[in-house]
Amino acid sequence: MTKIFSKLCGAAAVAVLAAGLCGSAFAQAQAPAAGAASGQGNAPNGYPQSGADANAAGPAGGTRPLDVPILYVTGIEVLHGTIDPKIDVVRVTGLTSSASWTNPQLIPFFYGKPADNVLDLQFIASSPEQSQKAEGFQPMTAEFVLEGNSGFAGVRVRAYGNALELKSMNGSATAQIKGIDCKDCIGKKFVDKGQGQPGPGIVYGGDLPPDYRPIAPTHGVKGDIHNPNRINLILDADNKIVMAFWE
């Protein structure tokens, strides 16, 4: 695991710089395999693959890193510096859908001063260049730094699948994540919402993250295929899952 540290003090924060905002972020993220060469090649099973990411799965199309919200925000805490110049640090934890996300950042959600006086942030990061195996959510951490006594009444952080609010500039708040990561989905039967009930050996649509796409043998792939927060479930003729990957 490598630690990635980046500073944010950019155009998105122009309207709030008067309050002394300047964000920074860091994360523990899985790095690509060392010494691997990029380009088109063949996997051991003979199927074509693109790039050198050991966690890659699914479509072998062109690479496309995107700066987008991570899947979930799980915690917020505000830390207060005690030496001059005093600062407040908003520390946020979250979960990415898969490995290989990098460059986490907390950025203001909109221009201008919020009417409710709550600091409103997005938790974003650079998505993987290729589709990723469903092998479990990955933790990610970021920080946003303000001048002390910024005057905000609280902090709200938005991710792709949820939002979390701390109703003061003190203490902490946490979120309970219910969506399953599908690392154990292969071999189980998929049952969509409204078509059955959860149970042993079943992956129920209502238990999955907000966006999921079951793909039966007779189904095409209408729609975008570059959403790194959407789980794809490849099904056989009996609705059993034979592959699970994040786009």
Steps between C-alpha positions, in 0.01 A plus 500: 500500500632841417408829658386762255499865612358780294404861565186666377461876483345541155235667295212311661582669830538854363172620642580376847865598522395814684424275793853362481423160351770284351462123482745216507451128463683176548420131472629151527434353159613195316770578243524330161734205479861618495696461180194404293490623143190665357329417175296224351585143588352160573399365838609145594161367387551650154246782531623847395566754772600865503754657734681338789264533797493167684150584628356569154192311387212542261516708181848531347420831329693826512632636827307786658602635844231737631487735798165398650341457845607186684229248587432575868595747773528324837622758750569869570696656783620855563840555663603839643860621495633658817805694374502816287397534229206294619328271249207262496544166322199312362601135477276270296503124450329310223488187286581458132326233298825322415877516510713739289329831586748785555531875569219547756372855547234691690364784287217752555174374354394837357611860460405762756415512868244237605172639632498247785862586592602134469828425322386278211768276347533220245735208562654426159795298369652380173331179393689195369594502132338160447201311633578333832420165660247508782738413783370721778466869577826688567546766772607851405571810709514869417542830685378855444672789679337828605618801692397477864164648597373478144143561614345189348222335698581145386636280221319294236689256276349338191614179332346310207269280707435706813560823691596561863466811715672610820268758654775700671868580455587269789504125548427236238224324305494153342283322243395136494553351154253226404586435135687173446832513313432181299840346565317173579228526234638261238312171497194642676162557340396857421147610592394852405295731718130426478559154356574305817649518848851491651624166627796261525688464172318801352629842398198727538486821296382700800819414689734629227644855466280763331599413141520139391455335163410132462588376150335174392628297201227648278551863609697772325688777681289808434626810677834636616774250581734742675343534842759379755232505773270254322527126567445271201375149563543256211237226530463155349173351373397413859566854631814389681780756511805398299688832518473821706694816418485878539502682166 
